[in-house]
Amino acid sequence: MKLIHSMLLASAVMATSAVAQDDEVLKPVVDEAAKINESAAASQQTINTLTDQIDSKLQQFKTLNKEIEGLEVYNSQLSKQIGNQQQEMADLNAAIDEVSVIERQITPLMIRMIEGLAQFVELDVPFLPQERANRIADLQAMMDRADVATSEKFRRVMEAYQVEMDYGRTMEAYSGIHDIDGQERDVEFLRLGRTALIYQTRDASRQGVWNKQTRQWEELDSSYRTQITKGLRMAKKQLAPDLLMLPVAITD
């Protein structure tokens, strides 16, 4: 029994020694494996970080691509607009050239129109002489002004013609000074279109009419006094329109 016990003890000692030797051999292997695992974990973390960065860059790339596509569409649209604007500029330049030609042609026309209007007023029934003369003088002065556009000049010339046309279909009463027998008298003028121009003194003691044939004033007798007074009141809107019996010159 002692022999067996000794053998068992020797075996245990040998086993313990073997285990100790195995531990000494395995410990470096285990330590190395642990280092490998730590290195692998670190590498995985690095891979994960790189993957996140790649995903972020990929998303940025996709976003930039969309922006580039949008810019390409925008640039294409701008190119079309620029092309249209260039065409409009070309059309405007052509129109400006045409306007310059028209302006060179219309200015002499306006000058002739003003001259014609001045002659017409001079030969017309002599109502509102100062007002009409001033209007023509203003037009003549306007033609020499560089700060007034040609379009505005033409508008004002046409406006003056319109005013003269309106005189032919309106009735008007206005005050003025008239020479009667070499004496200036305060009178009221009655204009019936361009058909008749009559005056009457303030006291209604004298009245006269413009004779288109002789281009002179002719005195009217007192029988017209009531009708002239009535006409003046009608022209001033003081009396409702009514029939008037007044002398009218017959023109050929």
Backbone bond lengths (Angstrom), bond angles and torsions (degrees), N, CA, C in turn:
res aa  C-N    CA-C-N  psi(-1)  N-CA   C-N-CA  omega(-1)  CA-C   N-CA-C  phi
1 M - - - 1.443 - - 1.515 109.71 -
2 K 1.282 116.06 -38.07 1.447 119.03 178.86 1.511 110.69 -64.68
3 L 1.324 112.95 -36.02 1.466 116.74 178.98 1.506 111.64 -64.75
4 I 1.312 114.55 -44.77 1.498 119.95 179.42 1.497 108.93 -62.73
5 H 1.310 118.40 -46.36 1.459 121.69 -179.21 1.512 110.73 -59.80
6 S 1.291 116.36 -38.76 1.457 120.26 178.96 1.508 110.78 -67.04
7 M 1.301 114.33 -40.22 1.475 118.12 178.94 1.529 109.76 -64.60
8 L 1.294 116.69 -42.36 1.470 119.58 179.63 1.518 110.72 -64.18
9 L 1.291 114.66 -39.61 1.454 118.15 179.30 1.515 110.88 -65.65
10 A 1.310 114.58 -40.62 1.471 118.08 178.09 1.510 110.34 -64.19
11 S 1.304 115.16 -39.06 1.494 118.85 179.64 1.513 110.01 -65.04
12 A 1.319 116.35 -42.05 1.467 119.00 -179.82 1.504 110.81 -63.14
13 V 1.375 113.09 -40.96 1.474 116.29 179.61 1.508 110.58 -63.93
14 M 1.311 116.11 -41.83 1.467 120.10 179.87 1.535 110.31 -64.74
15 A 1.366 115.49 -39.56 1.480 118.66 -179.35 1.524 109.85 -65.24
16 T 1.344 112.72 -43.49 1.486 116.16 -179.76 1.507 110.65 -62.26
17 S 1.344 114.55 -40.41 1.467 118.63 178.35 1.510 110.75 -64.26
18 A 1.320 116.37 -38.09 1.485 119.73 -179.77 1.511 110.73 -66.59
19 V 1.372 114.43 -41.85 1.489 118.02 -179.95 1.520 109.72 -62.76
20 A 1.367 113.62 -40.63 1.467 116.59 179.86 1.508 111.13 -63.27
21 Q 1.329 114.90 -39.11 1.463 118.17 177.87 1.525 110.51 -66.15
22 D 1.367 115.70 -39.46 1.494 118.58 179.37 1.535 110.30 -64.30
23 D 1.360 114.69 -39.21 1.481 116.76 179.61 1.516 111.15 -62.71
24 E 1.324 114.74 -39.36 1.454 118.28 -179.73 1.523 110.88 -66.42
25 V 1.341 114.73 -33.40 1.472 118.14 179.23 1.536 110.55 -76.42
26 L 1.366 117.18 -40.80 1.473 120.87 -173.80 1.529 113.31 -78.37
27 K 1.371 114.00 -27.54 1.466 115.70 -175.44 1.528 112.74 -57.65
28 P 1.330 118.74 -45.09 1.481 117.47 177.90 1.533 112.39 -62.89
29 V 1.361 112.85 -35.48 1.473 116.58 179.32 1.510 110.26 -65.16
30 V 1.353 115.84 -44.07 1.470 120.03 179.85 1.527 110.09 -64.37
31 D 1.343 114.07 -43.41 1.479 117.09 179.25 1.522 111.43 -61.22
32 E 1.332 114.60 -40.89 1.474 118.69 179.90 1.520 110.86 -66.11
33 A 1.367 114.47 -39.70 1.471 118.85 178.21 1.528 110.51 -62.18
34 A 1.334 114.25 -40.07 1.473 118.28 178.80 1.513 110.32 -63.63
35 K 1.338 115.38 -43.29 1.472 118.07 177.41 1.524 111.55 -60.88
36 I 1.361 114.12 -41.05 1.476 118.43 179.17 1.526 110.25 -61.83
37 N 1.352 115.26 -42.82 1.470 119.15 179.13 1.533 111.31 -62.54
38 E 1.342 115.45 -43.48 1.467 119.39 178.08 1.527 110.77 -62.21
39 S 1.362 113.74 -42.27 1.467 118.05 178.69 1.517 110.97 -64.12
40 A 1.364 114.90 -40.28 1.471 119.06 179.02 1.525 110.70 -63.94
41 A 1.348 116.54 -41.23 1.468 120.69 179.18 1.536 110.36 -63.18
42 A 1.340 114.56 -43.33 1.466 118.84 178.27 1.527 111.00 -63.02
43 S 1.363 114.09 -42.00 1.470 118.98 178.65 1.525 110.45 -62.75
44 Q 1.359 115.89 -40.57 1.465 119.77 179.39 1.529 110.86 -64.00
45 Q 1.344 114.00 -39.34 1.463 118.06 177.77 1.526 110.96 -63.61
46 T 1.348 113.68 -41.13 1.472 118.57 177.66 1.520 110.41 -63.14
47 I 1.351 114.48 -42.84 1.476 119.12 178.56 1.522 110.61 -61.29
48 N 1.333 115.32 -43.36 1.465 119.14 179.57 1.524 110.74 -61.83
49 T 1.342 115.49 -43.17 1.465 119.53 178.93 1.522 111.26 -62.74
50 L 1.343 115.41 -44.08 1.468 119.60 178.38 1.521 111.20 -63.94
51 T 1.343 115.88 -38.66 1.477 119.60 178.87 1.518 110.59 -62.63
52 D 1.362 115.31 -43.85 1.469 118.85 178.05 1.527 110.87 -61.78
53 Q 1.333 115.30 -41.75 1.466 118.79 179.22 1.526 111.04 -64.36
54 I 1.362 114.88 -41.84 1.474 118.70 179.23 1.523 110.40 -63.33
55 D 1.365 116.95 -41.35 1.467 120.34 178.11 1.519 110.73 -62.24
56 S 1.348 115.23 -41.70 1.461 119.27 179.53 1.533 110.70 -64.44
57 K 1.349 115.89 -44.77 1.468 119.44 178.64 1.523 111.10 -64.15
58 L 1.340 115.86 -37.53 1.461 119.81 179.27 1.522 110.37 -64.38
59 Q 1.346 115.67 -41.27 1.464 119.16 178.51 1.531 110.62 -64.94
60 Q 1.353 115.08 -41.33 1.467 118.92 176.47 1.525 110.98 -61.70
61 F 1.330 115.23 -40.12 1.466 120.32 179.53 1.529 110.85 -62.32
62 K 1.340 115.21 -44.21 1.464 119.36 178.69 1.533 110.81 -63.68
63 T 1.346 114.90 -41.84 1.470 118.93 178.81 1.522 111.07 -62.54
64 L 1.339 116.10 -43.82 1.465 120.44 178.62 1.521 111.07 -63.32
65 N 1.333 116.32 -38.44 1.465 119.47 177.99 1.524 111.41 -61.36
66 K 1.362 115.23 -41.95 1.459 118.74 178.45 1.526 110.74 -64.82
67 E 1.356 115.38 -41.14 1.463 118.47 177.84 1.518 111.10 -63.26
68 I 1.333 115.51 -40.15 1.474 119.64 178.81 1.522 110.09 -63.74
69 E 1.341 116.82 -41.77 1.461 119.89 178.33 1.523 110.35 -62.48
70 G 1.360 115.79 -42.32 1.460 119.22 177.92 1.516 112.13 -63.45
71 L 1.346 115.61 -40.76 1.464 119.74 178.76 1.515 111.57 -66.06
72 E 1.315 116.83 -35.95 1.460 120.09 178.26 1.532 110.13 -64.18
73 V 1.346 115.91 -43.21 1.470 119.55 177.23 1.530 110.00 -63.52
74 Y 1.353 115.63 -43.88 1.468 120.53 -179.81 1.526 111.05 -62.96
75 N 1.346 115.84 -43.99 1.468 119.86 178.97 1.518 111.14 -63.78
76 S 1.336 115.41 -37.42 1.469 118.90 178.03 1.521 110.49 -63.64
77 Q 1.351 115.32 -43.03 1.467 119.09 178.67 1.517 111.13 -65.56
78 L 1.358 115.92 -41.27 1.461 119.31 177.58 1.526 111.76 -62.07
79 S 1.321 115.37 -38.17 1.467 119.09 179.20 1.523 110.31 -61.68
80 K 1.338 115.14 -40.72 1.470 118.51 178.05 1.527 110.52 -65.51
81 Q 1.345 116.09 -43.40 1.462 119.29 179.41 1.525 111.69 -63.57
82 I 1.331 114.98 -41.48 1.476 118.50 178.25 1.524 110.09 -62.63
83 G 1.334 115.55 -40.11 1.465 119.13 177.38 1.515 111.26 -61.61
84 N 1.353 115.91 -43.14 1.465 119.79 178.48 1.522 111.28 -65.03
85 Q 1.350 115.53 -41.11 1.464 118.81 179.48 1.523 111.48 -65.34
86 Q 1.308 116.07 -38.39 1.466 118.73 177.20 1.531 110.62 -63.68
87 Q 1.344 115.75 -38.26 1.461 119.25 177.72 1.523 110.41 -66.78
88 E 1.360 115.75 -41.28 1.457 119.33 177.60 1.523 110.81 -62.73
89 M 1.334 116.28 -40.06 1.463 119.26 177.94 1.513 111.15 -62.32
90 A 1.319 115.00 -41.09 1.466 118.81 178.16 1.525 110.29 -63.58
91 D 1.353 115.86 -41.60 1.469 119.77 178.88 1.525 110.51 -65.44
92 L 1.360 116.24 -41.24 1.462 119.50 179.32 1.523 111.71 -64.47
93 N 1.323 115.93 -40.77 1.463 119.02 178.07 1.517 110.93 -62.23
94 A 1.350 114.74 -40.48 1.464 118.53 177.59 1.525 110.34 -64.95
95 A 1.370 115.41 -41.14 1.463 119.09 179.33 1.527 111.22 -65.17
96 I 1.351 115.80 -39.00 1.468 119.56 178.19 1.520 110.55 -61.97
97 D 1.321 115.16 -40.98 1.466 118.59 177.19 1.525 110.53 -62.05
98 E 1.348 115.50 -40.43 1.466 119.09 179.34 1.524 110.36 -67.03
99 V 1.359 115.66 -40.85 1.464 119.59 179.10 1.524 110.39 -61.15
100 S 1.328 115.66 -40.31 1.468 119.10 179.36 1.526 110.63 -60.85
101 V 1.330 115.04 -40.89 1.470 119.09 178.11 1.521 110.29 -65.39
102 I 1.365 115.43 -45.32 1.463 119.81 -179.67 1.525 110.56 -63.27
103 E 1.353 115.73 -40.69 1.462 119.48 -180.00 1.521 110.92 -61.85
104 R 1.318 116.14 -40.84 1.470 118.96 178.84 1.525 110.70 -65.10
105 Q 1.323 116.57 -28.96 1.459 119.84 -179.63 1.523 112.56 -85.17
106 I 1.345 116.35 -34.89 1.459 119.57 -173.98 1.517 112.67 -78.45
107 T 1.317 117.63 -28.43 1.460 119.34 -179.88 1.528 112.11 -61.20
108 P 1.337 119.16 -49.58 1.475 118.13 175.37 1.532 112.18 -60.30
109 L 1.336 116.46 -34.47 1.465 119.56 178.31 1.515 110.61 -62.63
110 M 1.328 117.95 -44.37 1.463 120.55 179.62 1.523 111.16 -63.83
111 I 1.326 116.33 -39.37 1.472 119.69 178.67 1.524 110.17 -61.14
112 R 1.335 115.47 -42.70 1.475 118.84 178.29 1.523 110.77 -66.52
113 M 1.317 117.45 -36.74 1.471 120.71 179.30 1.525 110.53 -64.77
114 I 1.331 117.49 -40.27 1.465 120.55 179.15 1.527 110.23 -67.47
115 E 1.308 115.91 -42.15 1.470 119.23 177.23 1.522 110.67 -61.30
116 G 1.338 116.21 -42.41 1.459 120.15 178.76 1.517 111.59 -64.28
117 L 1.336 116.62 -38.43 1.460 120.33 178.75 1.522 110.67 -65.89
118 A 1.340 116.58 -40.01 1.471 120.56 178.85 1.527 110.56 -62.62
119 Q 1.329 117.18 -42.67 1.465 120.58 178.09 1.523 111.05 -64.61
120 F 1.338 115.68 -39.56 1.462 119.84 179.91 1.526 111.08 -62.53
121 V 1.340 116.70 -45.08 1.462 120.79 -179.62 1.521 110.55 -64.16
122 E 1.323 115.72 -38.63 1.462 119.38 -179.86 1.526 111.73 -63.67
123 L 1.325 116.48 -35.50 1.466 120.87 -177.54 1.523 112.75 -91.32
124 D 1.325 116.61 -8.96 1.461 121.12 -175.12 1.527 110.75 -81.20
125 V 1.327 114.93 176.09 1.462 120.97 173.03 1.533 107.77 -59.46
126 P 1.338 118.34 133.00 1.472 120.89 -170.47 1.535 114.41 -81.05
127 F 1.313 118.15 58.68 1.460 120.81 176.21 1.532 109.35 -95.24
128 L 1.303 116.58 150.21 1.465 123.46 -179.31 1.536 111.68 41.93
129 P 1.322 118.22 52.25 1.466 120.68 -173.41 1.522 113.70 -60.35
130 Q 1.355 116.89 -42.01 1.459 119.40 -176.94 1.526 111.19 -70.22
131 E 1.309 117.12 -42.77 1.471 121.15 -179.71 1.526 111.10 -61.95
132 R 1.316 117.09 -44.02 1.462 120.74 -178.10 1.520 110.91 -71.42
133 A 1.331 117.27 -36.47 1.466 120.53 177.73 1.531 110.16 -66.27
134 N 1.318 116.35 -41.13 1.473 119.57 178.86 1.525 111.02 -63.66
135 R 1.322 116.69 -38.60 1.460 119.65 179.87 1.532 110.66 -61.77
136 I 1.305 116.44 -42.68 1.467 120.53 179.72 1.527 110.52 -68.69
137 A 1.335 116.34 -40.34 1.471 119.78 178.44 1.530 110.57 -62.43
138 D 1.320 116.59 -39.03 1.471 120.34 177.95 1.531 110.66 -63.89
139 L 1.320 116.82 -40.30 1.468 120.02 178.83 1.524 110.80 -64.41
140 Q 1.328 116.27 -42.22 1.461 120.09 -179.53 1.530 110.72 -64.95
141 A 1.333 117.09 -40.25 1.463 120.37 178.51 1.527 110.42 -68.37
142 M 1.327 117.14 -36.59 1.467 121.83 -179.50 1.521 111.85 -61.67
143 M 1.324 117.46 -35.15 1.463 120.66 -176.61 1.519 112.20 -63.89
144 D 1.335 117.48 -22.85 1.469 120.72 179.74 1.522 112.76 -90.01
145 R 1.333 117.30 -4.02 1.465 120.40 -175.94 1.529 111.00 -87.93
146 A 1.342 115.25 131.59 1.464 120.43 179.75 1.521 111.85 -85.49
147 D 1.342 117.47 -16.81 1.463 120.14 -177.10 1.527 112.95 -87.34
148 V 1.316 117.30 2.88 1.465 121.45 177.73 1.526 108.30 -109.79
149 A 1.312 116.38 124.39 1.465 120.99 -178.26 1.518 110.47 -66.24
150 T 1.325 115.08 152.84 1.463 120.30 179.59 1.517 111.05 -59.41
151 S 1.336 116.10 -38.96 1.465 119.52 179.58 1.524 111.38 -62.22
152 E 1.340 117.12 -39.28 1.456 121.23 178.72 1.533 110.51 -68.78
153 K 1.314 116.61 -38.28 1.469 119.87 176.64 1.523 110.42 -61.22
154 F 1.315 115.44 -45.87 1.469 119.20 -179.16 1.530 110.25 -64.43
155 R 1.343 117.06 -39.37 1.467 120.26 179.58 1.525 110.87 -61.12
156 R 1.317 116.64 -42.87 1.461 120.18 -177.95 1.530 111.85 -71.03
157 V 1.312 116.81 -34.24 1.468 118.94 175.51 1.523 109.98 -64.25
158 M 1.335 116.35 -45.78 1.461 120.27 178.79 1.526 111.02 -64.58
159 E 1.326 116.57 -34.98 1.465 120.46 177.78 1.523 110.36 -63.74
160 A 1.329 117.06 -40.96 1.471 120.64 178.42 1.536 110.22 -63.43
161 Y 1.319 116.94 -40.02 1.468 119.78 176.67 1.524 110.71 -63.64
162 Q 1.352 116.26 -38.96 1.451 119.78 -179.87 1.523 111.18 -64.93
163 V 1.337 116.47 -39.29 1.465 120.68 178.06 1.522 110.03 -61.08
164 E 1.325 116.82 -44.27 1.460 120.26 179.69 1.527 111.25 -65.18
165 M 1.327 116.97 -36.47 1.462 119.78 177.18 1.524 111.17 -65.45
166 D 1.342 115.79 -38.80 1.463 119.44 -178.73 1.523 111.99 -66.37
167 Y 1.323 117.14 -30.10 1.460 119.34 177.51 1.529 111.41 -56.49
168 G 1.317 116.48 -32.58 1.461 120.20 -175.31 1.515 114.30 -71.78
169 R 1.328 118.15 -13.10 1.473 118.94 -178.66 1.535 112.54 -128.12
170 T 1.340 116.20 24.42 1.461 119.77 178.68 1.519 110.58 -127.64
171 M 1.330 113.53 162.91 1.466 122.20 178.52 1.517 106.81 -116.83
172 E 1.337 117.13 135.59 1.460 119.57 -173.01 1.517 111.22 -146.73
173 A 1.348 114.75 144.71 1.463 121.57 173.17 1.522 107.78 -125.56
174 Y 1.331 116.21 133.71 1.465 119.56 178.43 1.526 109.03 -150.99
175 S 1.334 115.28 156.96 1.461 121.44 -177.83 1.519 110.36 -91.55
176 G 1.330 115.07 156.72 1.456 119.79 178.94 1.519 111.45 -173.08
177 I 1.317 114.04 179.11 1.466 120.97 177.79 1.522 107.64 -107.45
178 H 1.349 115.30 132.18 1.469 119.22 -179.16 1.527 109.20 -132.98
179 D 1.321 114.87 141.37 1.463 121.13 179.96 1.527 109.21 -84.31
180 I 1.326 115.11 118.16 1.471 120.70 177.91 1.526 107.36 -124.39
181 D 1.327 114.37 115.77 1.465 120.92 -179.35 1.527 111.63 54.88
182 G 1.339 116.18 40.80 1.450 120.90 177.69 1.506 114.37 78.95
183 Q 1.309 117.53 6.69 1.458 121.16 -178.88 1.524 109.68 -122.46
184 E 1.316 117.31 131.74 1.458 120.71 179.00 1.521 109.57 -76.58
185 R 1.343 114.32 125.74 1.454 120.23 -179.11 1.525 110.32 -122.62
186 D 1.316 114.19 147.46 1.470 120.82 175.58 1.518 107.53 -81.87
187 V 1.325 116.54 117.17 1.459 120.55 -174.54 1.532 109.88 -130.75
188 E 1.331 115.21 170.47 1.452 122.64 171.37 1.524 107.70 -115.44
189 F 1.317 115.75 132.00 1.459 121.09 178.62 1.525 109.41 -99.40
190 L 1.321 114.98 140.92 1.463 122.33 175.43 1.526 107.95 -118.66
191 R 1.330 115.76 117.71 1.472 120.41 178.24 1.519 109.57 -110.76
192 L 1.318 115.06 125.86 1.465 122.00 176.14 1.530 107.45 -110.27
193 G 1.343 115.96 90.62 1.459 119.38 -174.03 1.505 109.46 55.94
194 R 1.333 115.05 -131.23 1.463 120.73 170.44 1.528 110.34 -112.11
195 T 1.335 114.27 15.52 1.466 119.51 -177.47 1.512 111.88 -80.41
196 A 1.338 115.85 -41.23 1.466 118.88 -176.46 1.515 109.92 -147.70
197 L 1.335 115.35 142.86 1.458 123.06 173.09 1.514 107.04 -130.58
198 I 1.319 116.54 117.04 1.467 122.84 -171.91 1.521 108.61 -128.39
199 Y 1.327 115.66 147.20 1.461 119.32 174.11 1.520 109.09 -122.11
200 Q 1.327 114.03 158.99 1.469 121.00 175.04 1.519 107.73 -149.60
201 T 1.318 116.10 133.84 1.459 119.38 179.03 1.530 109.76 -67.82
202 R 1.345 115.29 163.62 1.453 120.03 -176.24 1.529 112.16 -61.01
203 D 1.339 115.80 -34.67 1.471 118.70 -179.99 1.524 111.96 -88.45
204 A 1.357 115.72 4.77 1.471 121.85 177.37 1.527 112.35 61.92
205 S 1.326 116.56 22.43 1.466 119.01 -179.95 1.524 112.32 -87.17
206 R 1.304 117.03 -22.22 1.461 121.04 -179.25 1.522 108.66 -133.01
207 Q 1.336 115.75 144.60 1.457 121.92 175.80 1.514 109.00 -150.67
208 G 1.334 114.80 155.79 1.457 119.31 -179.68 1.524 110.59 -155.92
209 V 1.335 114.75 170.59 1.460 120.70 -177.19 1.525 108.99 -136.42
210 W 1.320 117.11 149.95 1.454 122.71 177.56 1.524 109.09 -84.27
211 N 1.331 115.48 125.59 1.466 121.61 179.15 1.528 108.51 -94.68
212 K 1.336 117.00 115.53 1.459 120.77 -176.49 1.517 112.28 -68.42
213 Q 1.352 115.96 -31.82 1.464 117.75 -178.03 1.525 111.80 -70.97
214 T 1.322 115.62 -47.30 1.463 119.60 -177.23 1.520 112.12 -89.50
215 R 1.351 115.81 -11.34 1.461 122.90 -176.56 1.527 110.37 52.00
216 Q 1.324 113.62 49.07 1.454 121.10 178.02 1.529 109.16 -142.13
217 W 1.340 113.88 160.59 1.451 119.11 175.53 1.526 109.18 -84.13
218 E 1.296 116.34 138.64 1.462 121.83 177.82 1.526 108.17 -124.23
219 E 1.322 115.20 136.12 1.456 119.21 -179.15 1.519 110.44 -76.83
220 L 1.321 115.97 142.78 1.456 122.18 177.41 1.528 108.97 -105.91
221 D 1.333 115.50 148.56 1.472 118.06 178.35 1.521 109.99 -77.59
222 S 1.304 115.05 171.12 1.460 121.89 -173.49 1.521 113.73 -65.94
223 S 1.345 117.76 -11.91 1.469 119.87 -178.28 1.533 111.47 -66.15
224 Y 1.325 116.90 -20.24 1.480 120.66 179.27 1.529 113.03 -91.78
225 R 1.335 116.58 -3.58 1.461 120.07 -173.38 1.531 112.50 -56.65
226 T 1.314 116.39 -48.16 1.468 120.31 -176.59 1.526 111.35 -64.56
227 Q 1.332 116.37 -42.43 1.457 120.39 -178.54 1.548 111.54 -67.36
228 I 1.325 115.84 -37.75 1.473 119.11 178.31 1.525 110.10 -67.16
229 T 1.339 116.79 -43.83 1.465 120.30 177.61 1.528 110.26 -60.20
230 K 1.309 115.89 -41.26 1.463 120.12 178.14 1.536 110.83 -63.22
231 G 1.324 116.30 -43.49 1.460 120.36 179.21 1.518 112.50 -62.79
232 L 1.334 116.81 -39.95 1.461 120.82 178.07 1.526 110.70 -62.67
233 R 1.323 117.38 -41.34 1.466 120.77 179.03 1.534 111.15 -66.99
234 M 1.326 115.71 -36.84 1.469 119.06 177.40 1.528 110.48 -65.44
235 A 1.321 116.92 -42.01 1.464 120.97 -179.41 1.522 111.36 -65.60
236 K 1.342 117.27 -29.83 1.466 121.98 178.79 1.521 112.22 -86.72
237 K 1.318 117.42 5.78 1.468 122.88 -179.30 1.532 111.88 65.04
238 Q 1.348 115.82 25.36 1.449 120.08 178.07 1.519 111.60 -94.33
239 L 1.307 115.90 -7.94 1.458 121.98 -177.56 1.514 108.57 -145.38
240 A 1.324 116.46 143.61 1.464 120.60 -179.66 1.524 109.97 -66.42
241 P 1.331 117.95 148.39 1.471 120.72 178.16 1.530 111.52 -55.18
242 D 1.317 114.22 139.24 1.466 119.95 -178.28 1.521 108.67 -154.52
243 L 1.320 115.86 171.81 1.470 120.95 -179.93 1.523 109.77 -73.21
244 L 1.348 115.36 136.46 1.457 121.58 178.36 1.507 109.56 -118.71
245 M 1.308 114.72 141.83 1.470 121.27 176.60 1.530 107.45 -109.93
246 L 1.357 114.87 94.15 1.448 120.87 -176.43 1.527 109.40 -131.41
247 P 1.333 116.64 153.97 1.462 119.30 178.83 1.526 112.06 -71.66
248 V 1.326 114.77 134.00 1.447 120.72 179.46 1.515 108.44 -127.33
249 A 1.314 116.97 127.49 1.470 120.94 179.44 1.518 109.63 -73.47
250 I 1.303 115.87 136.35 1.468 122.11 177.51 1.526 108.23 -92.73
251 T 1.334 115.61 124.40 1.467 120.75 179.76 1.508 109.38 -108.60
252 D 1.339 115.30 146.54 1.463 120.23 177.88 1.513 109.91 -77.56
